[in-house]
Amino acid sequence: MREVFVPDLINGALKHFKSRYELVRVAALRANSLIRGDAPLLDKKDIAGHKSTIISLMEIKEGLWKKK
């Protein structure tokens, strides 16, 4: 499991959005899709042991998930 510092994750993900509220909305949508069974866009070794909320923020920070 890769160590993740959540404030860095949030600040990195905010670069893709105008406001925190929009980031929360999009991250929640992605986290729910991961819970429903969608495949993660990151390597399995990078996300092992993390919850769907953290995985969704990691994907957004890396630019793999855009708002819909």
C-alpha positions as CSV (number, residue, x, y, z in Angstrom):
1,M,0.0,0.0,0.0
2,R,1.3,3.4,-1.0
3,E,1.3,6.0,1.7
4,V,-1.0,8.9,0.9
5,F,-1.1,12.3,2.6
6,V,-4.7,13.4,2.1
7,P,-4.2,17.2,2.0
8,D,-1.6,16.8,-0.8
9,L,-4.1,14.6,-2.6
10,I,-6.9,17.2,-2.3
11,N,-4.7,20.1,-3.3
12,G,-3.4,18.2,-6.3
13,A,-7.0,17.3,-7.4
14,L,-8.1,20.9,-7.0
15,K,-5.9,21.9,-9.9
16,H,-8.5,20.4,-12.2
17,F,-11.5,22.2,-10.7
18,K,-12.6,25.7,-10.0
19,S,-14.0,25.0,-6.5
20,R,-13.8,22.5,-3.7
21,Y,-17.6,21.9,-4.1
22,E,-17.2,20.7,-7.7
23,L,-14.3,18.5,-6.7
24,V,-16.4,16.9,-3.9
25,R,-19.3,16.3,-6.3
26,V,-17.1,14.6,-8.9
27,A,-15.1,12.6,-6.4
28,A,-18.3,11.3,-4.9
29,L,-19.6,10.3,-8.3
30,R,-16.4,8.4,-9.0
31,A,-16.2,6.8,-5.6
32,N,-19.8,5.5,-6.0
33,S,-18.9,4.1,-9.4
34,L,-16.0,2.3,-7.9
35,I,-18.2,0.9,-5.1
36,R,-20.7,-0.3,-7.8
37,G,-17.8,-2.3,-9.5
38,D,-16.2,-0.1,-12.0
39,A,-12.5,-0.9,-12.6
40,P,-10.0,1.5,-11.1
41,L,-7.9,3.5,-13.5
42,L,-4.7,3.2,-11.5
43,D,-2.4,0.2,-11.0
44,K,-3.6,-2.4,-8.5
45,K,-0.3,-2.1,-6.4
46,D,-0.8,1.7,-6.0
47,I,-4.4,1.4,-4.7
48,A,-4.2,-1.7,-2.6
49,G,-5.7,-1.2,0.8
50,H,-7.3,2.2,0.0
51,K,-10.9,3.0,0.2
52,S,-12.9,4.2,-2.9
53,T,-12.9,7.8,-1.8
54,I,-9.1,7.9,-1.7
55,I,-8.8,6.1,-5.0
56,S,-11.2,8.5,-6.7
57,L,-9.1,11.5,-5.4
58,M,-5.9,9.7,-6.6
59,E,-7.4,9.3,-10.1
60,I,-8.5,12.9,-10.3
61,K,-5.1,14.2,-9.1
62,E,-3.4,12.1,-11.9
63,G,-5.8,13.5,-14.5
64,L,-7.3,10.1,-15.2
65,W,-10.9,11.1,-14.3
66,K,-12.5,14.2,-15.6
67,K,-15.9,15.7,-14.7
68,K,-18.9,14.5,-16.7
